[in-house]
Amino acid sequence: MSDLIVRAAGDADAAAWDAFVEATPEATFFHRYAWRTINARVFGHTPHYLLAERAGRIEGVLPLVEVKSRLFGHALISTPFCVYGGIAAVSEAARAALDARAQELAQSLGVGHLEYRDRDRPAHADWPGTDLYVTFRKPIEPEVEKNMLAIPRKQRAMVRKGIKHELVAELEPGVDGFFRVYADNVRRHGTPALPKRYFTALRETFGRDCEVLLVRTKAGRVVSGVLSFRFRDEILPYYAGDTVEARALAANDFKYWEVMRRACEQGVRIFDYGRSKVGTGPYDFKRNWGFEPQPLNYRYKLVRAQRLPENNPNNPKYRLFIRAWQRLPLPVANFLGPHIVRNLG
């Protein structure tokens, strides 16, 4: 390891960083360098992006972001607002060196914990983890009709119900229509909304790799929407929202079918339904589509903290907050939400 160097990455490294991420199988969309800028510019968090290189060639990357909040604590996370993260490396030497530097950084910053959000293998099986989250990934069949037939019968009937209602799917050039249904949806569930500027930044930053699909009724009303990411041969429907009217129209079923159908026609091979909490409605919804849950290997190095973080709606201490938030007028919730959710990551 004598000629292996670990150092902080800067904007001059962005192109080489992304080329490495694109070529490294264990890297994900959320390892892309632009998340560094988004976390800093939109949320004001401090990025600590590390790379390991030998003779000028990158052998590993580790995106880390420092999140500091009086309410939710102080953490070093790979990576907030992303379901996957952790070390992506092509050598065990680079992996070990990045991990060692991250632990040193966590100690020097005095964080409560260091968090790796590994999708596949845990960086430290001996660190405490959580079984709260799973992900859902499945190959897309090369023919549209085969994908329809692969959906279990009851769920397939819901997709056809949406089609019979003559719903229309269209791509939105901006985020206005999407944000309206997203903000309304999360408020109904008692969760603060991410700021509209965040979604605008995603569209501007990732360009063609970030698209918004809206579902309209025959009369033209937007009743559902989803923001998806594209990475290599994968489609990742990531943020979604709907109106109260959507359920009766099977608009959400139709929405995800349209994402899958369009991806199939474009030659995409993997449908990544994303993270869900075990035992929740979204978890059941995705299983009903024939997707099997895959454990996520989130691991935590407790530095100053005495226990694992529980900054999620399942925590009983947030129940009163959730009920109160559901009763807020939407403009008030949209104003207050970004000040809270920026620290939840």
C-alpha positions, 0 to 999 in steps of 0.5 A, a space after each residue: 500500500 506504500 504507493 496508494 494515496 487517499 486524499 480529499 476529492 475536489 471538483 477537478 476530480 469530478 470527471 475521473 470520479 464519475 468515469 470510475 463510478 460508471 465502470 465499477 460494478 458495485 458503484 451506484 447512481 448515488 456514488 456520482 460526484 454531483 451529489 457532493 454539490 447538491 448536498 452542499 448547495 441545497 442543504 448546506 451540508 459539508 461533503 468529505 469525498 475521499 478517493 484512493 489512487 495509485 500512480 494517478 489512477 483511481 482505485 476506490 471512492 467514498 462519498 461522505 457528507 457531514 450532517 449536523 443538527 441539534 435536533 437529529 444529531 451529528 453524523 458522517 453518512 455515505 450518503 444522505 438523501 440516497 438509498 445506497 452508498 459506502 465504499 466502491 473500490 477495485 482493490 482490497 487495499 483501496 477499500 481498507 485505506 478509504 475505510 481507515 481514513 473515514 474512521 479517522 475523519 469521524 473521530 476528528 469531527 467528533 460525530 455521533 456515528 459513521 454510516 455506510 449505506 451499502 447495497 450489496 455487501 456490508 463493509 463491516 459485518 461486525 458493526 451494528 446495523 438495522 434490518 428496517 430497510 430493504 430494496 427491490 430490484 428485478 430484471 426487465 423482460 426484453 418484450 413489453 407484453 412479457 413484463 405485463 404478464 410477469 406482474 401478479 394477476 391482482 396487481 396486473 388487474 390494477 394496471 389494466 384498470 388505470 388503462 381503462 380509465 384512459 389515464 395519460 402519461 407524459 414527461 414533464 420538462 420541469 418539476 412544478 406538476 410533480 412537486 404539487 402531487 409530491 408535497 400533497 402526498 407527503 403532508 398527508 402521510 405526516 412527513 415534511 417535504 423536501 424543498 422544491 429547489 432540491 428537485 430543480 437541482 436534480 433535474 439541472 444537475 443530472 440532465 437526461 439521467 433524471 426525468 419526471 413522469 406525470 399521470 393525467 386524467 382524461 380531463 387533464 388533471 395531474 393525479 400522480 407523478 414520479 421522478 426517476 434516475 437512469 444509471 447504466 442499464 437501470 431505471 430507478 423511480 425514486 421520488 413519487 407523489 399522488 392526489 387523493 383521487 389517484 387511488 380510485 383511478 389506479 393511477 399509481 399502478 398505471 404510473 409505474 407500469 408506464 415507467 417500466 414499459 418505456 424503460 423496456 422499449 428503450 432497452 433498460 435491463 434493471 428496474 430498481 423499485 428502491 428502498 422501503 421500510 419493512 411492513 409498510 404500505 410501499 413495501 407491500 405494494 412492491 411485493 404485489 408487483 412480484 418483486 422480492 425484498 433484498 436486505 440493505 447492508 446499512 452499518 454504523 460505527 458508533 463514535 460518540 453516540 451510545 445507540 443507533 439513530 432512529 430518525 424515521 417515522 416508525 419511531 414512536 416519539 414522532 407519532 404526535 408530530 406526524 399527526 400534527 403535521 398532517 393537519 397543517 395547511 399545505 403552504 405552511 407545511 411546504 414552508 416549514 418542511 425543508 428546515 426539518 427534513 434537510 437534517 434527516 438525510 
